[in-house]
């Protein structure tokens, strides 16, 4: 069973290892090298944001962070440990956020590094590239308007 729970202080070590495992290959592809101290700094910057631990049958396998804004939902993180990827875990978590965004009648937005293969996952779920930064694609998914719902 896949579920998400609020991260606790005791999850910090897992989250750091997950960050390194999930990003090492993509950072190396995109920037040419992995600098552990730089990645530790990126990890520390994200620790003030609410994050949930994704568990598979009670075992931590990933993390997700989602922020609600007035006009959209922002998927800040979706990390699955490499040894648990390609099992539908990320898709399950993403579908849940798409359903929630639909209920809120808001688009779901995210950013993904140019060299991150996760872009294909997002595109399979209906996300489109809406722009870019120097390092990331900006992507969005728009909920379908419901005729007669008053949210057209």
Secondary structure as UniProt FT lines:
FT   STRAND          2..6
FT   HELIX           9..11
FT   HELIX           12..31
FT   HELIX           36..46
FT   TURN            47..48
FT   STRAND          52..56
FT   TURN            57..58
FT   STRAND          59..68
FT   STRAND          72..80
FT   HELIX           82..84
FT   TURN            85..86
FT   HELIX           89..104
FT   STRAND          107..113
FT   TURN            114..115
FT   HELIX           118..124
FT   TURN            125..126
FT   STRAND          128..132
FT   STRAND          136..141
FT   TURN            147..150
//
